[in-house]
Amino acid sequence: MKLWSGRFQEDTDKLVEEFNASIGFDYKLAKYDIQGSMAHAKMLAKCDIISKEDSETIIDGLKEILKEVEEGKFEFSVELEDIHMNIEKRLTDKVGPVGGKLHTARSRNDQVALDIRLYLREQIEEIKELIKQLQSVLLELAEDNIDILMPSYTHLQRAQPIRLAHHLIAYQQKFKRDYDRLTDCYKRVNILPLGSGALAGTKFPIDREFVAKELGFDGVSQNSMDAVSDRDFAIEFLSAGATLMMHLSRFSEELIIWSSSEFDFVNISDAFCTGSSIMPQKKNPDIPELIRGKSGRVYGNLMQLLVTMKGLTLAYNKDMQEDKEGLFDTVDTLKVSLEIFARMMANTTFNAHKMKESTEGGFVNATDVADYLVDKDIPFREAHEVVGKAVFYCIQNGKNLLELTMEEWKEFSSVFEEDIYHTIAIETCVDARDTIGGPARKEIERVIAQEKKELS
Ligand code: ARG
């Protein structure tokens, strides 16, 4: 029998029952639903809405149900529609009619909002921990590979020389912002909606502050209609998640390019690659490819919830049941992607020779020649033109800038002296860029130390 059958004369159509049910996915909320119910039952007794004895019976029953869930013994039923009614029905089966007192001063509308917040709160903490671990791996790699020089790119064309560590820290900084975004999102997740009832609160003298304290919420929602109709916190989380996946995806794209024979900058360990069923020579970077691919579904989950919510009148509408699958999917995708990416990075080695070699072609020190001229009081625009001509000459003669003779330099400008060779040596170029956030060794060392300190 349905928990709401009183008003009904006919049985629910079988197809409707299946279509309407959320138990196929919201079973994941079981533990949070029970956690919330226990706090609610405790509060009902504290406020003399039910007796202490009834409250204890209910809580004991819920504890047993939690055990059943944890041991995989709980039988979820589609007939009972969702996790809330599955658990309530099991409770009355166990403890008798007194179980029916649990739903006093509560609705599934504030209950589901509570469950999602309890779930998300825990997941955010776990995801933040994984982001921290990834940051640590990147900082370690940066430290261990501080000597490696490589070209940086704009438009995927060689631009200026940097240290590999600089590139790695660029991502560490992006992940650090992802971490901060989740910390900020958590503030709005960690507000108690329970006590809002269906949408207009309740006449019972409940104590919402007590429940908030019991469950570790930082505050209590201030408008019952808002509380049951709000999924902003989930949208914010999905958005932060999409941004995080975008970062993982960009990094993945670079690893894919860098591991091609044409670049040959990195070697991703065999344990993180796969082979081809036909081409014996292949070692494919499936893991970064999959992460790049999965960013698409995470973006999709954000878009789906935004669109689901956009036309909804206040307060609860059944459309909102569609909030869960995408949310769960994003959480699961973020967790596995972060974990595997960090492990893959820890098992990736860099080809220092190839990276250095790449700084020798591509005229990555051309800007430094122009800066040299500026130091000799030549206006930057003029200097730019002179160096452009030198680069063109080099291209035509199959040389790089460091291979020009002193006579050749003098052809372009009389101010060139012997010190040009030292000035535009790759390492000199990198370490001269020692402004805050620049690629110079001492600046990178400063940032690594600072970020490591913050992480610990
Ligand atoms: N299964 C529902 C959901 O996930 C729970 C809330 C149902 N509330 C209602 N008034 N039908 O949204």
Boltz pocket constraint, residues with backbone or C-beta under 6 A from the ligand:
constraints:
  - pocket:
      binder: B
      contacts: [[A, 20], [A, 22], [A, 26], [A, 81], [A, 82], [A, 83], [A, 108], [A, 109], [A, 112], [A, 316], [A, 317], [A, 318], [A, 320], [A, 321], [A, 322]]
      max_distance: 6.0
